[in-house]
Amino acid sequence: MKIIRDEEPGLAMAALCINWGVRRCNVKGCKAKPTTIIAGHKAVRAVYGLCEEHFQQGNTPGGTVFVFEWDNYDAFKLHDEELE
Protein backbone atom coordinates (compact mmCIF):
# COMPACT_ATOMS: atom_id res chain seq x y z
CA MET A 1 0.00 0.00 0.00
CA LYS A 2 1.24 3.48 -0.86
CA ILE A 3 0.24 6.52 1.15
CA ILE A 4 0.78 9.92 -0.41
CA ARG A 5 0.13 12.89 1.82
CA ASP A 6 1.38 16.29 2.75
CA GLU A 7 1.37 17.32 6.39
CA GLU A 8 0.36 20.82 5.30
CA PRO A 9 -2.08 20.38 2.41
CA GLY A 10 -2.07 23.16 -0.14
CA LEU A 11 -2.07 23.72 -3.85
CA ALA A 12 0.54 21.05 -4.54
CA MET A 13 -1.49 18.34 -2.77
CA ALA A 14 -4.71 19.52 -4.43
CA ALA A 15 -3.02 19.35 -7.84
CA LEU A 16 -1.68 15.87 -7.09
CA CYS A 17 -5.13 14.65 -6.00
CA ILE A 18 -6.73 16.05 -9.15
CA ASN A 19 -3.98 14.50 -11.29
CA TRP A 20 -4.64 11.09 -9.68
CA GLY A 21 -8.41 11.49 -10.14
CA VAL A 22 -9.06 11.74 -6.40
CA ARG A 23 -11.71 14.45 -6.13
CA ARG A 24 -13.09 13.85 -2.63
CA CYS A 25 -12.72 11.89 0.57
CA ASN A 26 -14.16 8.54 -0.47
CA VAL A 27 -15.61 7.67 2.94
CA LYS A 28 -19.37 7.31 2.47
CA GLY A 29 -21.19 10.54 3.28
CA CYS A 30 -18.05 12.69 3.51
CA LYS A 31 -17.72 15.56 1.05
CA ALA A 32 -14.39 16.94 2.30
CA LYS A 33 -11.34 17.64 0.21
CA PRO A 34 -8.80 14.82 0.38
CA THR A 35 -5.44 15.37 2.04
CA THR A 36 -4.25 11.80 1.53
CA ILE A 37 -4.15 9.39 -1.41
CA ILE A 38 -4.13 5.66 -0.67
CA ALA A 39 -3.14 3.32 -3.51
CA GLY A 40 -2.79 -0.44 -3.79
CA HIS A 41 -4.55 -1.60 -0.62
CA LYS A 42 -5.09 -5.39 -0.67
CA ALA A 43 -8.80 -5.31 0.20
CA VAL A 44 -9.65 -2.44 -2.13
CA ARG A 45 -7.72 -2.55 -5.41
CA ALA A 46 -8.35 1.11 -6.10
CA VAL A 47 -6.96 4.52 -5.48
CA TYR A 48 -8.97 6.48 -2.96
CA GLY A 49 -8.77 9.69 -0.98
CA LEU A 50 -9.18 10.47 2.69
CA CYS A 51 -9.73 13.84 4.33
CA GLU A 52 -7.57 14.70 7.32
CA GLU A 53 -10.24 13.62 9.83
CA HIS A 54 -10.69 10.17 8.29
CA PHE A 55 -6.94 9.70 7.81
CA GLN A 56 -6.42 10.36 11.53
CA GLN A 57 -9.26 7.96 12.46
CA GLY A 58 -7.59 5.21 10.45
CA ASN A 59 -4.08 6.08 11.66
CA THR A 60 -4.63 4.68 15.15
CA PRO A 61 -3.73 1.33 16.70
CA GLY A 62 -6.32 -1.11 15.42
CA GLY A 63 -7.44 1.35 12.75
CA THR A 64 -11.08 1.61 11.78
CA VAL A 65 -13.49 0.31 9.18
CA PHE A 66 -14.69 2.62 6.43
CA VAL A 67 -17.41 2.19 3.84
CA PHE A 68 -16.33 3.87 0.61
CA GLU A 69 -18.29 5.44 -2.20
CA TRP A 70 -17.31 6.68 -5.64
CA ASP A 71 -19.47 9.20 -7.39
CA ASN A 72 -19.12 12.38 -9.44
CA TYR A 73 -18.84 14.72 -6.45
CA ASP A 74 -15.84 17.03 -6.76
CA ALA A 75 -14.75 18.65 -3.49
CA PHE A 76 -12.38 20.92 -5.40
CA LYS A 77 -15.17 22.61 -7.39
CA LEU A 78 -17.10 25.56 -6.05
CA HIS A 79 -20.69 24.50 -5.43
CA ASP A 80 -23.79 26.71 -5.40
CA GLU A 81 -23.87 27.02 -1.60
CA GLU A 82 -20.23 28.18 -1.59
CA LEU A 83 -20.98 30.91 -4.14
CA GLU A 84 -23.65 32.59 -1.98
Secondary structure, 3 states (H helix, E strand, C coil): CEEEECCCCCHHHHHHHHHHCCCCCCECCCCCCCCEEEECCCCCCCEEEECHHHHHHHCCCCCCCCCECCCCCCCCCCCHHHHC
